[in-house]
Amino acid sequence: MIEKVTGYKPTRVRPPYGAGGWPKKYDPELESVVKKLGLSIHNWDVDTEDWRKPRGLLGAERLKKMEKKLDKNKNKATLNVLMHVQKKTARDLQGLIDYLRKKGFRFAIPSS
């Protein structure tokens, strides 16, 4: 369905709530389904905590909390940032992208 709507075939899945363990203690059923679908399992490295009140991503306090996690993970080739589907998250997304770029992060474009 994702490929049909977006034109991009997913290659990764993130279990709900990071379910399955850290870093590689995943549920056997989850591993089986993921393998059949040709996906790989990825949890997040940085939680934006956009689900906390006030909802949405940005604000000095939230960015300060994220900064420690970002600095800890800055040498990773791939960094997974957890965000949730909320209007205020979408509203603040450009600000987060600008912030991450200023910190030297780059964004990958999915391959089709």
Secondary structure, DSSP 8 states (H G I E B T S, - for coil): -HHHHHS----EE--GGGTT-SSS---HHHHHHHHHHT-EE---SEE--TTSSS-SS-SHHHHHHHHHHHHHTTT-SS--EE----HHHHHHHHHHHHHHHHTT--------
